[in-house]
């Protein structure tokens, strides 16, 4: 059973940075066609944030985070990252890492507040 486990969330002040990590259990990320980061803000629908393919093509899918968020991977560590800079209160959300055919996991909470 494929499972993705997120970590790295926390409380950060506006303008701060966080790096989220997503470890793939029981499968190499090199064999997963694409891995996505999603987020769900309070009272909002879940939205796609970024994607990375198994040939390392990177896409930021959410206009409001372009220029601030980057997605990357470390195949040796079997980990996908979401680097988030210049965070805004509107970035407060639960962030999820998604395998194409697996269910959503627990996610990691990011809170941006002074």
C-alpha positions as CSV (number, residue, x, y, z in Angstrom):
1,X,0.0,0.0,0.0
2,X,1.5,3.3,-1.1
3,X,1.7,5.9,1.6
4,X,3.1,9.4,1.7
5,X,4.1,11.1,5.0
6,X,4.3,14.8,5.3
7,X,6.3,16.8,7.9
8,X,7.9,20.2,8.4
9,X,4.8,22.3,9.2
10,X,4.6,24.7,12.1
11,X,3.9,28.3,13.2
12,X,5.8,31.0,11.3
13,X,5.6,34.7,11.2
14,X,4.6,36.5,8.0
15,X,7.6,36.8,5.7
16,X,9.1,33.7,7.1
17,X,10.0,30.4,5.5
18,X,9.3,26.7,5.9
19,X,10.4,23.6,4.1
20,X,7.9,20.8,4.0
21,X,9.0,17.2,3.4
22,X,7.2,14.2,2.0
23,X,8.6,10.7,2.3
24,X,7.2,8.0,0.1
25,X,6.9,4.7,2.0
26,X,7.1,1.4,0.1
27,X,7.8,2.9,-3.3
28,X,10.6,4.8,-4.9
29,X,9.7,8.3,-6.0
30,X,11.6,7.7,-9.2
31,X,8.9,5.3,-10.2
32,X,5.9,7.6,-9.3
33,X,4.8,9.5,-12.5
34,X,4.1,12.6,-10.5
35,X,3.8,13.8,-6.9
36,X,1.6,16.7,-6.0
37,X,1.4,19.1,-3.1
38,X,-2.1,20.2,-2.2
39,X,-3.3,22.5,0.6
40,X,-6.6,23.1,2.3
41,X,-7.2,26.5,3.9
42,X,-9.8,26.9,6.6
43,X,-13.3,26.9,5.1
44,X,-11.9,26.4,1.6
45,X,-11.7,23.5,-0.9
46,X,-8.5,21.6,-1.3
47,X,-6.3,23.1,-4.0
48,X,-3.3,22.0,-6.0
49,X,-0.1,23.9,-5.2
50,X,2.7,22.2,-7.1
51,X,3.7,19.1,-8.9
52,X,6.9,17.3,-9.8
53,X,7.2,14.4,-12.3
54,X,9.5,11.4,-12.2
55,X,11.7,13.1,-14.9
56,X,12.1,16.1,-12.5
57,X,9.7,18.4,-14.4
58,X,8.5,21.0,-11.8
59,X,5.3,23.0,-11.9
60,X,3.9,25.6,-9.6
61,X,0.1,25.3,-10.1
62,X,-1.2,28.0,-7.9
63,X,-0.7,31.6,-9.1
64,X,-0.8,33.0,-5.6
65,X,2.4,31.2,-4.6
66,X,4.4,31.5,-7.8
67,X,7.7,33.1,-7.1
68,X,7.5,32.2,-3.4
69,X,7.2,28.3,-3.4
70,X,9.4,25.8,-5.1
71,X,9.1,22.0,-5.4
72,X,12.1,19.7,-5.5
73,X,13.0,16.1,-4.8
74,X,15.9,14.0,-3.4
75,X,15.7,10.6,-4.9
76,X,18.4,9.2,-2.6
77,X,16.2,10.2,0.4
78,X,13.0,9.3,-1.4
79,X,11.7,12.7,-0.4
80,X,9.7,15.5,-2.1
81,X,10.1,19.0,-0.7
82,X,8.0,22.2,-0.8
83,X,10.1,25.2,0.0
84,X,7.9,28.1,1.0
85,X,9.3,31.6,1.3
86,X,7.8,35.0,2.1
87,X,4.9,33.3,3.7
88,X,1.6,35.1,4.1
89,X,-1.3,34.6,6.6
90,X,-3.3,33.4,3.6
91,X,-0.9,30.5,3.2
92,X,-2.2,29.1,6.5
93,X,-3.5,25.6,5.6
94,X,-3.0,21.9,6.0
95,X,-0.5,20.8,3.3
96,X,-0.7,17.4,1.8
97,X,1.6,15.4,-0.4
98,X,-0.3,13.2,-2.9
99,X,0.5,10.1,-4.8
100,X,-1.6,9.7,-8.0
101,X,-3.5,6.7,-6.8
102,X,-3.2,6.9,-3.0
103,X,-5.6,8.5,-0.6
104,X,-4.7,11.8,1.1
105,X,-2.8,11.4,4.3
106,X,-2.8,13.4,7.5
107,X,-1.0,16.4,6.1
108,X,1.1,18.9,7.9
109,X,-0.3,22.1,9.4
110,X,1.2,25.4,8.4
111,X,0.2,28.5,10.4
112,X,1.4,31.9,9.4
113,X,0.7,34.5,12.1
114,X,2.3,37.2,14.0
